[in-house]
Amino acid sequence: MIDSSAKYLYSKYVRALAQELEIEIIEMTGNAVKELQEHIILRYGYQTYYAYPLHDNLLEDCSLNQENGWLLLKDFIQYDPVCLFFEFEDIENYFIFPKGFPDLERFLWESYCFVFYLTNPELEYLACFEKYNNLIGSGTLIEHMRNLEVVKTDQVPFHYQKLEKQPPPLTLEELKVMYPDAFRHFKD
């Protein structure tokens, strides 16, 4: 987790780089981001709450390992608006690239290596590219990744997993009822 001054610097970096490259971005903040985060967790998380890192806590996903593997998303995203975001606890702003992959590609080529996530406004897919060159996909992206030429010809290892949805964590009161002996030594 990074502190609030670093969060500010990350957001400032994204804005500055987009401006330098003359790339149009739309910045989402506040309640709009919180709402989007909740929808992402409900749709893609195997738990009902955020757990770090998000890409390790997906209900169903696939992955492949390839340097600059995010380039494999070019034909999938094309010119559709794409939302760039980071771990929920790291940066609170989301950045929409309304012109799609061409602008996103220019931005990513010029940026330093960091873990990032992509989705569209309808949340039909979730993509993550992380520091070990793993491209992780969920939603409609799974089928696209399965059909990539590098996967079909076994040029890169492909991994798929589907987990069972986990119930929300128990409250302290529920734990006290379930395990009364464990709590008998504690005062209320």
Sequence and secondary structure as in RCSB ss.txt:
>XXXX:A:sequence
MIDSSAKYLYSKYVRALAQELEIEIIEMTGNAVKELQEHIILRYGYQTYYAYPLHDNLLEDCSLNQENGWLLLKD
FIQYDPVCLFFEFEDIENYFIFPKGFPDLERFLWESYCFVFYLTNPELEYLACFEKYNNLIGSGTLIEHMRNLEV
VKTDQVPFHYQKLEKQPPPLTLEELKVMYPDAFRHFKD
>XXXX:A:secstr
   HHHHHHHHHHHHHHHHHTT   EEE HHHHHHHHHHHHHHHBSSSS  SSGGGSBSEEEEEE TTGGGGGHH
HHTTS EEEE  TTT   EEEETT HHHHHHHHHHS    EEEE TT  EEEEE TTSEEEEEETHHHHHHT HH
HHTTSS EEEEE         HHHHHHH HHHHTTS  
